[in-house]
Amino acid sequence: MTAPYTPQHNRLVERKNMTLLDMVNAMLLNANLSNNLWGETLFTACHIHNRVSFKQLMFLLMKHEIVENQI
């Protein structure tokens, strides 16, 4: 028996949370920002994650690999 509304018991939510945390850490490190902007960075990462579908992302990655291999 699990408690209702707990993300710890939902694999999809856990995966999205880990993806968002990875995106936030990457953004903060890449832009050399301090941790006090963590909340704004989380909102930005969530916005990007919700706007980019997996199919679009895979298409862009494959397109980039094809162009890169032709050069």
mmCIF file as Biopython writes it, N, C-alpha, C and O atoms, coordinates in Angstrom:
data_model
#
loop_
_atom_site.group_PDB
_atom_site.id
_atom_site.type_symbol
_atom_site.label_atom_id
_atom_site.label_alt_id
_atom_site.label_comp_id
_atom_site.label_asym_id
_atom_site.label_entity_id
_atom_site.label_seq_id
_atom_site.pdbx_PDB_ins_code
_atom_site.Cartn_x
_atom_site.Cartn_y
_atom_site.Cartn_z
_atom_site.occupancy
_atom_site.B_iso_or_equiv
_atom_site.auth_seq_id
_atom_site.auth_asym_id
_atom_site.pdbx_PDB_model_num
ATOM 1   N N  . MET A ? 1  ? 0.839  -1.166 0.000   1.0 0.0 1  A 1 
ATOM 2   C CA . MET A ? 1  ? 0.000  0.000  0.000   1.0 0.0 1  A 1 
ATOM 3   C C  . MET A ? 1  ? 0.894  1.243  0.000   1.0 0.0 1  A 1 
ATOM 4   O O  . MET A ? 1  ? 1.840  1.329  0.783   1.0 0.0 1  A 1 
ATOM 5   N N  . THR A ? 2  ? 0.599  2.182  -0.860  1.0 0.0 2  A 1 
ATOM 6   C CA . THR A ? 2  ? 1.387  3.409  -0.934  1.0 0.0 2  A 1 
ATOM 7   C C  . THR A ? 2  ? 0.504  4.609  -0.624  1.0 0.0 2  A 1 
ATOM 8   O O  . THR A ? 2  ? -0.715 4.575  -0.793  1.0 0.0 2  A 1 
ATOM 9   N N  . ALA A ? 3  ? 1.154  5.661  -0.167  1.0 0.0 3  A 1 
ATOM 10  C CA . ALA A ? 3  ? 0.418  6.884  0.131   1.0 0.0 3  A 1 
ATOM 11  C C  . ALA A ? 3  ? 0.046  7.579  -1.182  1.0 0.0 3  A 1 
ATOM 12  O O  . ALA A ? 3  ? 0.846  7.594  -2.117  1.0 0.0 3  A 1 
ATOM 13  N N  . PRO A ? 4  ? -1.157 8.153  -1.262  1.0 0.0 4  A 1 
ATOM 14  C CA . PRO A ? 4  ? -1.550 8.828  -2.499  1.0 0.0 4  A 1 
ATOM 15  C C  . PRO A ? 4  ? -0.779 10.133 -2.691  1.0 0.0 4  A 1 
ATOM 16  O O  . PRO A ? 4  ? -0.359 10.769 -1.725  1.0 0.0 4  A 1 
ATOM 17  N N  . TYR A ? 5  ? -0.604 10.514 -3.937  1.0 0.0 5  A 1 
ATOM 18  C CA . TYR A ? 5  ? 0.026  11.780 -4.323  1.0 0.0 5  A 1 
ATOM 19  C C  . TYR A ? 5  ? 1.467  11.903 -3.856  1.0 0.0 5  A 1 
ATOM 20  O O  . TYR A ? 5  ? 1.918  13.000 -3.526  1.0 0.0 5  A 1 
ATOM 21  N N  . THR A ? 6  ? 2.178  10.817 -3.826  1.0 0.0 6  A 1 
ATOM 22  C CA . THR A ? 6  ? 3.602  10.890 -3.485  1.0 0.0 6  A 1 
ATOM 23  C C  . THR A ? 6  ? 4.403  10.606 -4.742  1.0 0.0 6  A 1 
ATOM 24  O O  . THR A ? 6  ? 4.285  9.521  -5.311  1.0 0.0 6  A 1 
ATOM 25  N N  . PRO A ? 7  ? 5.225  11.567 -5.194  1.0 0.0 7  A 1 
ATOM 26  C CA . PRO A ? 7  ? 5.998  11.359 -6.419  1.0 0.0 7  A 1 
ATOM 27  C C  . PRO A ? 7  ? 7.055  10.268 -6.272  1.0 0.0 7  A 1 
ATOM 28  O O  . PRO A ? 7  ? 7.553  9.755  -7.274  1.0 0.0 7  A 1 
ATOM 29  N N  . GLN A ? 8  ? 7.402  9.909  -5.045  1.0 0.0 8  A 1 
ATOM 30  C CA . GLN A ? 8  ? 8.410  8.875  -4.853  1.0 0.0 8  A 1 
ATOM 31  C C  . GLN A ? 8  ? 7.935  7.522  -5.366  1.0 0.0 8  A 1 
ATOM 32  O O  . GLN A ? 8  ? 8.749  6.639  -5.636  1.0 0.0 8  A 1 
ATOM 33  N N  . HIS A ? 9  ? 6.631  7.356  -5.501  1.0 0.0 9  A 1 
ATOM 34  C CA . HIS A ? 9  ? 6.084  6.093  -5.963  1.0 0.0 9  A 1 
ATOM 35  C C  . HIS A ? 9  ? 5.627  6.148  -7.422  1.0 0.0 9  A 1 
ATOM 36  O O  . HIS A ? 9  ? 4.977  5.221  -7.905  1.0 0.0 9  A 1 
ATOM 37  N N  . ASN A ? 10 ? 5.955  7.200  -8.100  1.0 0.0 10 A 1 
ATOM 38  C CA . ASN A ? 10 ? 5.559  7.358  -9.494  1.0 0.0 10 A 1 
ATOM 39  C C  . ASN A ? 10 ? 6.819  7.522  -10.335 1.0 0.0 10 A 1 
ATOM 40  O O  . ASN A ? 10 ? 7.491  8.551  -10.253 1.0 0.0 10 A 1 
ATOM 41  N N  . ARG A ? 11 ? 7.138  6.529  -11.132 1.0 0.0 11 A 1 
ATOM 42  C CA . ARG A ? 11 ? 8.386  6.544  -11.908 1.0 0.0 11 A 1 
ATOM 43  C C  . ARG A ? 11 ? 8.448  7.683  -12.914 1.0 0.0 11 A 1 
ATOM 44  O O  . ARG A ? 11 ? 9.510  8.268  -13.123 1.0 0.0 11 A 1 
ATOM 45  N N  . LEU A ? 12 ? 7.318  8.004  -13.540 1.0 0.0 12 A 1 
ATOM 46  C CA . LEU A ? 12 ? 7.329  9.073  -14.527 1.0 0.0 12 A 1 
ATOM 47  C C  . LEU A ? 12 ? 7.641  10.424 -13.885 1.0 0.0 12 A 1 
ATOM 48  O O  . LEU A ? 12 ? 8.407  11.218 -14.432 1.0 0.0 12 A 1 
ATOM 49  N N  . VAL A ? 13 ? 7.050  10.673 -12.739 1.0 0.0 13 A 1 
ATOM 50  C CA . VAL A ? 13 ? 7.301  11.928 -12.038 1.0 0.0 13 A 1 
ATOM 51  C C  . VAL A ? 13 ? 8.744  11.984 -11.558 1.0 0.0 13 A 1 
ATOM 52  O O  . VAL A ? 13 ? 9.398  13.021 -11.666 1.0 0.0 13 A 1 
ATOM 53  N N  . GLU A ? 14 ? 9.234  10.885 -11.036 1.0 0.0 14 A 1 
ATOM 54  C CA . GLU A ? 14 ? 10.620 10.841 -10.581 1.0 0.0 14 A 1 
ATOM 55  C C  . GLU A ? 14 ? 11.579 11.106 -11.745 1.0 0.0 14 A 1 
ATOM 56  O O  . GLU A ? 14 ? 12.563 11.829 -11.584 1.0 0.0 14 A 1 
ATOM 57  N N  . ARG A ? 15 ? 11.297 10.525 -12.915 1.0 0.0 15 A 1 
ATOM 58  C CA . ARG A ? 15 ? 12.153 10.725 -14.078 1.0 0.0 15 A 1 
ATOM 59  C C  . ARG A ? 15 ? 12.133 12.191 -14.513 1.0 0.0 15 A 1 
ATOM 60  O O  . ARG A ? 15 ? 13.179 12.749 -14.841 1.0 0.0 15 A 1 
ATOM 61  N N  . LYS A ? 16 ? 10.951 12.821 -14.519 1.0 0.0 16 A 1 
ATOM 62  C CA . LYS A ? 16 ? 10.864 14.226 -14.897 1.0 0.0 16 A 1 
ATOM 63  C C  . LYS A ? 16 ? 11.591 15.101 -13.880 1.0 0.0 16 A 1 
ATOM 64  O O  . LYS A ? 16 ? 12.279 16.049 -14.257 1.0 0.0 16 A 1 
ATOM 65  N N  . ASN A ? 17 ? 11.441 14.787 -12.590 1.0 0.0 17 A 1 
ATOM 66  C CA . ASN A ? 17 ? 12.142 15.552 -11.565 1.0 0.0 17 A 1 
ATOM 67  C C  . ASN A ? 17 ? 13.654 15.455 -11.741 1.0 0.0 17 A 1 
ATOM 68  O O  . ASN A ? 17 ? 14.360 16.455 -11.619 1.0 0.0 17 A 1 
ATOM 69  N N  . MET A ? 18 ? 14.148 14.262 -12.026 1.0 0.0 18 A 1 
ATOM 70  C CA . MET A ? 18 ? 15.595 14.104 -12.222 1.0 0.0 18 A 1 
ATOM 71  C C  . MET A ? 18 ? 16.050 14.837 -13.477 1.0 0.0 18 A 1 
ATOM 72  O O  . MET A ? 18 ? 17.130 15.429 -13.490 1.0 0.0 18 A 1 
ATOM 73  N N  . THR A ? 19 ? 15.237 14.804 -14.535 1.0 0.0 19 A 1 
ATOM 74  C CA . THR A ? 19 ? 15.572 15.529 -15.752 1.0 0.0 19 A 1 
ATOM 75  C C  . THR A ? 19 ? 15.638 17.021 -15.492 1.0 0.0 19 A 1 
ATOM 76  O O  . THR A ? 19 ? 16.556 17.698 -15.956 1.0 0.0 19 A 1 
ATOM 77  N N  . LEU A ? 20 ? 14.668 17.533 -14.751 1.0 0.0 20 A 1 
ATOM 78  C CA . LEU A ? 20 ? 14.659 18.960 -14.430 1.0 0.0 20 A 1 
ATOM 79  C C  . LEU A ? 20 ? 15.854 19.339 -13.570 1.0 0.0 20 A 1 
ATOM 80  O O  . LEU A ? 20 ? 16.469 20.381 -13.798 1.0 0.0 20 A 1 
ATOM 81  N N  . LEU A ? 21 ? 16.192 18.515 -12.589 1.0 0.0 21 A 1 
ATOM 82  C CA . LEU A ? 21 ? 17.357 18.803 -11.757 1.0 0.0 21 A 1 
ATOM 83  C C  . LEU A ? 21 ? 18.636 18.802 -12.579 1.0 0.0 21 A 1 
ATOM 84  O O  . LEU A ? 21 ? 19.503 19.653 -12.377 1.0 0.0 21 A 1 
ATOM 85  N N  . ASP A ? 22 ? 18.764 17.859 -13.501 1.0 0.0 22 A 1 
ATOM 86  C CA . ASP A ? 22 ? 19.933 17.821 -14.376 1.0 0.0 22 A 1 
ATOM 87  C C  . ASP A ? 22 ? 20.001 19.066 -15.259 1.0 0.0 22 A 1 
ATOM 88  O O  . ASP A ? 22 ? 21.072 19.637 -15.462 1.0 0.0 22 A 1 
ATOM 89  N N  . MET A ? 23 ? 18.848 19.478 -15.779 1.0 0.0 23 A 1 
ATOM 90  C CA . MET A ? 23 ? 18.816 20.684 -16.612 1.0 0.0 23 A 1 
ATOM 91  C C  . MET A ? 23 ? 19.198 21.923 -15.808 1.0 0.0 23 A 1 
ATOM 92  O O  . MET A ? 23 ? 19.955 22.767 -16.289 1.0 0.0 23 A 1 
ATOM 93  N N  . VAL A ? 24 ? 18.679 22.037 -14.585 1.0 0.0 24 A 1 
ATOM 94  C CA . VAL A ? 24 ? 18.987 23.192 -13.733 1.0 0.0 24 A 1 
ATOM 95  C C  . VAL A ? 24 ? 20.471 23.244 -13.429 1.0 0.0 24 A 1 
ATOM 96  O O  . VAL A ? 24 ? 21.097 24.296 -13.552 1.0 0.0 24 A 1 
ATOM 97  N N  . ASN A ? 25 ? 21.039 22.110 -13.033 1.0 0.0 25 A 1 
ATOM 98  C CA . ASN A ? 25 ? 22.468 22.082 -12.720 1.0 0.0 25 A 1 
ATOM 99  C C  . ASN A ? 25 ? 23.315 22.431 -13.932 1.0 0.0 25 A 1 
ATOM 100 O O  . ASN A ? 25 ? 24.299 23.160 -13.814 1.0 0.0 25 A 1 
ATOM 101 N N  . ALA A ? 26 ? 22.941 21.918 -15.088 1.0 0.0 26 A 1 
ATOM 102 C CA . ALA A ? 26 ? 23.694 22.213 -16.309 1.0 0.0 26 A 1 
ATOM 103 C C  . ALA A ? 26 ? 23.605 23.693 -16.671 1.0 0.0 26 A 1 
ATOM 104 O O  . ALA A ? 26 ? 24.600 24.300 -17.068 1.0 0.0 26 A 1 
ATOM 105 N N  . MET A ? 27 ? 22.404 24.275 -16.532 1.0 0.0 27 A 1 
ATOM 106 C CA . MET A ? 27 ? 22.240 25.697 -16.852 1.0 0.0 27 A 1 
ATOM 107 C C  . MET A ? 27 ? 23.054 26.576 -15.908 1.0 0.0 27 A 1 
ATOM 108 O O  . MET A ? 27 ? 23.725 27.513 -16.341 1.0 0.0 27 A 1 
ATOM 109 N N  . LEU A ? 28 ? 22.988 26.266 -14.616 1.0 0.0 28 A 1 
ATOM 110 C CA . LEU A ? 28 ? 23.721 27.069 -13.640 1.0 0.0 28 A 1 
ATOM 111 C C  . LEU A ? 28 ? 25.232 26.963 -13.849 1.0 0.0 28 A 1 
ATOM 112 O O  . LEU A ? 28 ? 25.944 27.965 -13.781 1.0 0.0 28 A 1 
ATOM 113 N N  . LEU A ? 29 ? 25.714 25.754 -14.100 1.0 0.0 29 A 1 
ATOM 114 C CA . LEU A ? 29 ? 27.153 25.582 -14.305 1.0 0.0 29 A 1 
ATOM 115 C C  . LEU A ? 29 ? 27.614 26.210 -15.616 1.0 0.0 29 A 1 
ATOM 116 O O  . LEU A ? 29 ? 28.676 26.831 -15.669 1.0 0.0 29 A 1 
ATOM 117 N N  . ASN A ? 30 ? 26.829 26.052 -16.663 1.0 0.0 30 A 1 
ATOM 118 C CA . ASN A ? 30 ? 27.217 26.578 -17.965 1.0 0.0 30 A 1 
ATOM 119 C C  . ASN A ? 30 ? 27.240 28.101 -17.981 1.0 0.0 30 A 1 
ATOM 120 O O  . ASN A ? 30 ? 28.088 28.699 -18.645 1.0 0.0 30 A 1 
ATOM 121 N N  . ALA A ? 31 ? 26.325 28.733 -17.262 1.0 0.0 31 A 1 
ATOM 122 C CA . ALA A ? 31 ? 26.237 30.190 -17.256 1.0 0.0 31 A 1 
ATOM 123 C C  . ALA A ? 31 ? 27.026 30.813 -16.105 1.0 0.0 31 A 1 
ATOM 124 O O  . ALA A ? 31 ? 27.027 32.034 -15.948 1.0 0.0 31 A 1 
ATOM 125 N N  . ASN A ? 32 ? 27.696 29.987 -15.300 1.0 0.0 32 A 1 
ATOM 126 C CA . ASN A ? 32 ? 28.456 30.458 -14.134 1.0 0.0 32 A 1 
ATOM 127 C C  . ASN A ? 32 ? 27.600 31.319 -13.215 1.0 0.0 32 A 1 
ATOM 128 O O  . ASN A ? 32 ? 28.030 32.382 -12.766 1.0 0.0 32 A 1 
ATOM 129 N N  . LEU A ? 33 ? 26.384 30.851 -12.937 1.0 0.0 33 A 1 
ATOM 130 C CA . LEU A ? 33 ? 25.462 31.574 -12.066 1.0 0.0 33 A 1 
ATOM 131 C C  . LEU A ? 33 ? 25.530 31.003 -10.653 1.0 0.0 33 A 1 
ATOM 132 O O  . LEU A ? 33 ? 25.910 29.850 -10.449 1.0 0.0 33 A 1 
ATOM 133 N N  . SER A ? 34 ? 25.155 31.834 -9.683  1.0 0.0 34 A 1 
ATOM 134 C CA . SER A ? 34 ? 25.148 31.373 -8.301  1.0 0.0 34 A 1 
ATOM 135 C C  . SER A ? 34 ? 23.856 30.604 -8.023  1.0 0.0 34 A 1 
ATOM 136 O O  . SER A ? 34 ? 22.905 30.645 -8.804  1.0 0.0 34 A 1 
ATOM 137 N N  . ASN A ? 35 ? 23.850 29.908 -6.899  1.0 0.0 35 A 1 
ATOM 138 C CA . ASN A ? 35 ? 22.711 29.060 -6.557  1.0 0.0 35 A 1 
ATOM 139 C C  . ASN A ? 35 ? 21.478 29.847 -6.128  1.0 0.0 35 A 1 
ATOM 140 O O  . ASN A ? 35 ? 20.401 29.264 -6.000  1.0 0.0 35 A 1 
ATOM 141 N N  . ASN A ? 36 ? 21.605 31.156 -5.903  1.0 0.0 36 A 1 
ATOM 142 C CA . ASN A ? 36 ? 20.420 31.911 -5.501  1.0 0.0 36 A 1 
ATOM 143 C C  . ASN A ? 36 ? 19.448 32.105 -6.663  1.0 0.0 36 A 1 
ATOM 144 O O  . ASN A ? 36 ? 18.321 32.550 -6.447  1.0 0.0 36 A 1 
ATOM 145 N N  . LEU A ? 37 ? 19.857 31.784 -7.880  1.0 0.0 37 A 1 
ATOM 146 C CA . LEU A ? 37 ? 18.974 31.839 -9.053  1.0 0.0 37 A 1 
ATOM 147 C C  . LEU A ? 37 ? 18.388 30.469 -9.389  1.0 0.0 37 A 1 
ATOM 148 O O  . LEU A ? 37 ? 17.880 30.256 -10.490 1.0 0.0 37 A 1 
ATOM 149 N N  . TRP A ? 38 ? 18.462 29.548 -8.437  1.0 0.0 38 A 1 
ATOM 150 C CA . TRP A ? 38 ? 18.030 28.183 -8.675  1.0 0.0 38 A 1 
ATOM 151 C C  . TRP A ? 38 ? 16.539 28.119 -9.026  1.0 0.0 38 A 1 
ATOM 152 O O  . TRP A ? 38 ? 16.151 27.362 -9.917  1.0 0.0 38 A 1 
ATOM 153 N N  . GLY A ? 39 ? 15.708 28.894 -8.345  1.0 0.0 39 A 1 
ATOM 154 C CA . GLY A ? 39 ? 14.265 28.862 -8.594  1.0 0.0 39 A 1 
ATOM 155 C C  . GLY A ? 39 ? 13.903 29.329 -9.986  1.0 0.0 39 A 1 
ATOM 156 O O  . GLY A ? 39 ? 13.106 28.691 -10.673 1.0 0.0 39 A 1 
ATOM 157 N N  . GLU A ? 40 ? 14.489 30.449 -10.409 1.0 0.0 40 A 1 
ATOM 158 C CA . GLU A ? 40 ? 14.234 30.956 -11.765 1.0 0.0 40 A 1 
ATOM 159 C C  . GLU A ? 40 ? 14.719 29.963 -12.813 1.0 0.0 40 A 1 
ATOM 160 O O  . GLU A ? 40 ? 14.079 29.764 -13.845 1.0 0.0 40 A 1 
ATOM 161 N N  . THR A ? 41 ? 15.857 29.346 -12.531 1.0 0.0 41 A 1 
ATOM 162 C CA . THR A ? 41 ? 16.401 28.365 -13.470 1.0 0.0 41 A 1 
ATOM 163 C C  . THR A ? 41 ? 15.491 27.154 -13.559 1.0 0.0 41 A 1 
ATOM 164 O O  . THR A ? 41 ? 15.336 26.573 -14.633 1.0 0.0 41 A 1 
ATOM 165 N N  . LEU A ? 42 ? 14.887 26.766 -12.442 1.0 0.0 42 A 1 
ATOM 166 C CA . LEU A ? 42 ? 13.946 25.644 -12.448 1.0 0.0 42 A 1 
ATOM 167 C C  . LEU A ? 42 ? 12.716 25.980 -13.283 1.0 0.0 42 A 1 
ATOM 168 O O  . LEU A ? 42 ? 12.247 25.142 -14.052 1.0 0.0 42 A 1 
ATOM 169 N N  . PHE A ? 43 ? 12.187 27.197 -13.142 1.0 0.0 43 A 1 
ATOM 170 C CA . PHE A ? 43 ? 11.044 27.604 -13.962 1.0 0.0 43 A 1 
ATOM 171 C C  . PHE A ? 43 ? 11.407 27.566 -15.446 1.0 0.0 43 A 1 
ATOM 172 O O  . PHE A ? 43 ? 10.612 27.116 -16.272 1.0 0.0 43 A 1 
ATOM 173 N N  . THR A ? 44 ? 12.604 28.037 -15.781 1.0 0.0 44 A 1 
ATOM 174 C CA . THR A ? 44 ? 13.046 28.038 -17.175 1.0 0.0 44 A 1 
ATOM 175 C C  . THR A ? 44 ? 13.205 26.616 -17.699 1.0 0.0 44 A 1 
ATOM 176 O O  . THR A ? 44 ? 12.781 26.313 -18.814 1.0 0.0 44 A 1 
ATOM 177 N N  . ALA A ? 45 ? 13.814 25.745 -16.901 1.0 0.0 45 A 1 
ATOM 178 C CA . ALA A ? 45 ? 14.005 24.355 -17.312 1.0 0.0 45 A 1 
ATOM 179 C C  . ALA A ? 45 ? 12.661 23.654 -17.507 1.0 0.0 45 A 1 
ATOM 180 O O  . ALA A ? 45 ? 12.493 22.881 -18.450 1.0 0.0 45 A 1 
ATOM 181 N N  . CYS A ? 46 ? 11.712 23.920 -16.623 1.0 0.0 46 A 1 
ATOM 182 C CA . CYS A ? 46 ? 10.383 23.319 -16.746 1.0 0.0 46 A 1 
ATOM 183 C C  . CYS A ? 46 ? 9.678  23.825 -18.002 1.0 0.0 46 A 1 
ATOM 184 O O  . CYS A ? 46 ? 9.016  23.057 -18.700 1.0 0.0 46 A 1 
ATOM 185 N N  . HIS A ? 47 ? 9.821  25.107 -18.283 1.0 0.0 47 A 1 
ATOM 186 C CA . HIS A ? 47 ? 9.221  25.683 -19.483 1.0 0.0 47 A 1 
ATOM 187 C C  . HIS A ? 47 ? 9.808  25.032 -20.744 1.0 0.0 47 A 1 
ATOM 188 O O  . HIS A ? 47 ? 9.068  24.658 -21.654 1.0 0.0 47 A 1 
ATOM 189 N N  . ILE A ? 48 ? 11.117 24.901 -20.788 1.0 0.0 48 A 1 
ATOM 190 C CA . ILE A ? 48 ? 11.767 24.273 -21.944 1.0 0.0 48 A 1 
ATOM 191 C C  . ILE A ? 48 ? 11.331 22.823 -22.066 1.0 0.0 48 A 1 
ATOM 192 O O  . ILE A ? 48 ? 11.015 22.359 -23.161 1.0 0.0 48 A 1 
ATOM 193 N N  . HIS A ? 49 ? 11.312 22.112 -20.959 1.0 0.0 49 A 1 
ATOM 194 C CA . HIS A ? 49 ? 10.940 20.693 -20.980 1.0 0.0 49 A 1 
ATOM 195 C C  . HIS A ? 49 ? 9.508  20.500 -21.468 1.0 0.0 49 A 1 
ATOM 196 O O  . HIS A ? 49 ? 9.219  19.541 -22.184 1.0 0.0 49 A 1 
ATOM 197 N N  . ASN A ? 50 ? 8.621  21.397 -21.088 1.0 0.0 50 A 1 
ATOM 198 C CA . ASN A ? 50 ? 7.223  21.279 -21.502 1.0 0.0 50 A 1 
ATOM 199 C C  . ASN A ? 50 ? 7.008  21.695 -22.955 1.0 0.0 50 A 1 
ATOM 200 O O  . ASN A ? 50 ? 6.055  21.237 -23.585 1.0 0.0 50 A 1 
ATOM 201 N N  . ARG A ? 51 ? 7.859  22.539 -23.492 1.0 0.0 51 A 1 
ATOM 202 C CA . ARG A ? 51 ? 7.687  23.035 -24.854 1.0 0.0 51 A 1 
ATOM 203 C C  . ARG A ? 51 ? 8.324  22.135 -25.914 1.0 0.0 51 A 1 
ATOM 204 O O  . ARG A ? 51 ? 7.872  22.105 -27.059 1.0 0.0 51 A 1 
ATOM 205 N N  . VAL A ? 52 ? 9.354  21.414 -25.539 1.0 0.0 52 A 1 
ATOM 206 C CA . VAL A ? 52 ? 10.063 20.571 -26.500 1.0 0.0 52 A 1 
ATOM 207 C C  . VAL A ? 52 ? 9.586  19.137 -26.327 1.0 0.0 52 A 1 
ATOM 208 O O  . VAL A ? 52 ? 9.776  18.532 -25.272 1.0 0.0 52 A 1 
ATOM 209 N N  . SER A ? 53 ? 8.977  18.609 -27.351 1.0 0.0 53 A 1 
ATOM 210 C CA . SER A ? 53 ? 8.533  17.224 -27.276 1.0 0.0 53 A 1 
ATOM 211 C C  . SER A ? 53 ? 9.711  16.303 -27.563 1.0 0.0 53 A 1 
ATOM 212 O O  . SER A ? 53 ? 10.704 16.713 -28.164 1.0 0.0 53 A 1 
ATOM 213 N N  . PHE A ? 54 ? 9.589  15.070 -27.133 1.0 0.0 54 A 1 
ATOM 214 C CA . PHE A ? 54 ? 10.657 14.093 -27.316 1.0 0.0 54 A 1 
ATOM 215 C C  . PHE A ? 54 ? 10.900 13.822 -28.797 1.0 0.0 54 A 1 
ATOM 216 O O  . PHE A ? 54 ? 12.046 13.668 -29.219 1.0 0.0 54 A 1 
ATOM 217 N N  . LYS A ? 55 ? 9.828  13.762 -29.586 1.0 0.0 55 A 1 
ATOM 218 C CA . LYS A ? 55 ? 9.976  13.505 -31.016 1.0 0.0 55 A 1 
ATOM 219 C C  . LYS A ? 55 ? 10.719 14.638 -31.705 1.0 0.0 55 A 1 
ATOM 220 O O  . LYS A ? 55 ? 11.573 14.393 -32.557 1.0 0.0 55 A 1 
ATOM 221 N N  . GLN A ? 56 ? 10.400 15.888 -31.341 1.0 0.0 56 A 1 
ATOM 222 C CA . GLN A ? 56 ? 11.110 17.027 -31.930 1.0 0.0 56 A 1 
ATOM 223 C C  . GLN A ? 56 ? 12.576 17.002 -31.543 1.0 0.0 56 A 1 
ATOM 224 O O  . GLN A ? 56 ? 13.449 17.262 -32.370 1.0 0.0 56 A 1 
ATOM 225 N N  . LEU A ? 57 ? 12.844 16.689 -30.282 1.0 0.0 57 A 1 
ATOM 226 C CA . LEU A ? 57 ? 14.216 16.649 -29.814 1.0 0.0 57 A 1 
ATOM 227 C C  . LEU A ? 57 ? 15.012 15.572 -30.540 1.0 0.0 57 A 1 
ATOM 228 O O  . LEU A ? 57 ? 16.143 15.819 -30.958 1.0 0.0 57 A 1 
ATOM 229 N N  . MET A ? 58 ? 14.445 14.391 -30.694 1.0 0.0 58 A 1 
ATOM 230 C CA . MET A ? 58 ? 15.139 13.312 -31.399 1.0 0.0 58 A 1 
ATOM 231 C C  . MET A ? 58 ? 15.354 13.675 -32.865 1.0 0.0 58 A 1 
ATOM 232 O O  . MET A ? 58 ? 16.400 13.351 -33.427 1.0 0.0 58 A 1 
ATOM 233 N N  . PHE A ? 59 ? 14.384 14.344 -33.498 1.0 0.0 59 A 1 
ATOM 234 C CA . PHE A ? 59 ? 14.543 14.773 -34.881 1.0 0.0 59 A 1 
ATOM 235 C C  . PHE A ? 59 ? 15.703 15.747 -34.997 1.0 0.0 59 A 1 
ATOM 236 O O  . PHE A ? 59 ? 16.523 15.629 -35.907 1.0 0.0 59 A 1 
ATOM 237 N N  . LEU A ? 60 ? 15.779 16.710 -34.080 1.0 0.0 60 A 1 
ATOM 238 C CA . LEU A ? 60 ? 16.860 17.689 -34.123 1.0 0.0 60 A 1 
ATOM 239 C C  . LEU A ? 60 ? 18.210 17.037 -33.878 1.0 0.0 60 A 1 
ATOM 240 O O  . LEU A ? 60 ? 19.197 17.392 -34.523 1.0 0.0 60 A 1 
ATOM 241 N N  . LEU A ? 61 ? 18.265 16.091 -32.957 1.0 0.0 61 A 1 
ATOM 242 C CA . LEU A ? 61 ? 19.530 15.402 -32.688 1.0 0.0 61 A 1 
ATOM 243 C C  . LEU A ? 61 ? 19.981 14.591 -33.895 1.0 0.0 61 A 1 
ATOM 244 O O  . LEU A ? 61 ? 21.158 14.603 -34.255 1.0 0.0 61 A 1 
ATOM 245 N N  . MET A ? 62 ? 19.032 13.881 -34.525 1.0 0.0 62 A 1 
ATOM 246 C CA . MET A ? 62 ? 19.387 13.080 -35.697 1.0 0.0 62 A 1 
ATOM 247 C C  . MET A ? 62 ? 19.807 13.984 -36.848 1.0 0.0 62 A 1 
ATOM 248 O O  . MET A ? 62 ? 20.755 13.667 -37.567 1.0 0.0 62 A 1 
ATOM 249 N N  . LYS A ? 63 ? 19.118 15.100 -37.032 1.0 0.0 63 A 1 
ATOM 250 C CA . LYS A ? 63 ? 19.459 16.042 -38.089 1.0 0.0 63 A 1 
ATOM 251 C C  . LYS A ? 63 ? 20.861 16.609 -37.853 1.0 0.0 63 A 1 
ATOM 252 O O  . LYS A ? 63 ? 21.635 16.761 -38.798 1.0 0.0 63 A 1 
ATOM 253 N N  . HIS A ? 64 ? 21.186 16.919 -36.608 1.0 0.0 64 A 1 
ATOM 254 C CA . HIS A ? 64 ? 22.503 17.444 -36.262 1.0 0.0 64 A 1 
ATOM 255 C C  . HIS A ? 64 ? 23.582 16.406 -36.544 1.0 0.0 64 A 1 
ATOM 256 O O  . HIS A ? 64 ? 24.647 16.747 -37.060 1.0 0.0 64 A 1 
ATOM 257 N N  . GLU A ? 65 ? 23.321 15.142 -36.212 1.0 0.0 65 A 1 
ATOM 258 C CA . GLU A ? 65 ? 24.296 14.085 -36.456 1.0 0.0 65 A 1 
ATOM 259 C C  . GLU A ? 65 ? 24.518 13.886 -37.949 1.0 0.0 65 A 1 
ATOM 260 O O  . GLU A ? 65 ? 25.650 13.660 -38.378 1.0 0.0 65 A 1 
ATOM 261 N N  . ILE A ? 66 ? 23.453 13.966 -38.750 1.0 0.0 66 A 1 
ATOM 262 C CA . ILE A ? 66 ? 23.602 13.790 -40.194 1.0 0.0 66 A 1 
ATOM 263 C C  . ILE A ? 66 ? 24.440 14.908 -40.768 1.0 0.0 66 A 1 
ATOM 264 O O  . ILE A ? 66 ? 25.343 14.656 -41.567 1.0 0.0 66 A 1 
ATOM 265 N N  . VAL A ? 67 ? 24.159 16.141 -40.376 1.0 0.0 67 A 1 
ATOM 266 C CA . VAL A ? 67 ? 24.919 17.289 -40.881 1.0 0.0 67 A 1 
ATOM 267 C C  . VAL A ? 67 ? 26.368 17.196 -40.413 1.0 0.0 67 A 1 
ATOM 268 O O  . VAL A ? 67 ? 27.286 17.482 -41.182 1.0 0.0 67 A 1 
ATOM 269 N N  . GLU A ? 68 ? 26.579 16.798 -39.157 1.0 0.0 68 A 1 
ATOM 270 C CA . GLU A ? 68 ? 27.931 16.707 -38.611 1.0 0.0 68 A 1 
ATOM 271 C C  . GLU A ? 68 ? 28.745 15.642 -39.343 1.0 0.0 68 A 1 
ATOM 272 O O  . GLU A ? 68 ? 29.939 15.834 -39.572 1.0 0.0 68 A 1 
ATOM 273 N N  . ASN A ? 69 ? 28.128 14.535 -39.711 1.0 0.0 69 A 1 
ATOM 274 C CA . ASN A ? 69 ? 28.826 13.463 -40.403 1.0 0.0 69 A 1 
ATOM 275 C C  . ASN A ? 69 ? 29.156 13.815 -41.851 1.0 0.0 69 A 1 
ATOM 276 O O  . ASN A ? 69 ? 30.077 13.238 -42.429 1.0 0.0 69 A 1 
ATOM 277 N N  . GLN A ? 70 ? 28.414 14.756 -42.447 1.0 0.0 70 A 1 
ATOM 278 C CA . GLN A ? 70 ? 28.685 15.144 -43.827 1.0 0.0 70 A 1 
ATOM 279 C C  . GLN A ? 70 ? 29.866 16.093 -43.933 1.0 0.0 70 A 1 
ATOM 280 O O  . GLN A ? 70 ? 30.474 16.218 -44.996 1.0 0.0 70 A 1 
ATOM 281 N N  . ILE A ? 71 ? 30.188 16.757 -42.844 1.0 0.0 71 A 1 
ATOM 282 C CA . ILE A ? 71 ? 31.280 17.745 -42.882 1.0 0.0 71 A 1 
ATOM 283 C C  . ILE A ? 71 ? 32.614 17.082 -42.797 1.0 0.0 71 A 1 
ATOM 284 O O  . ILE A ? 71 ? 33.642 17.758 -42.814 1.0 0.0 71 A 1 
#
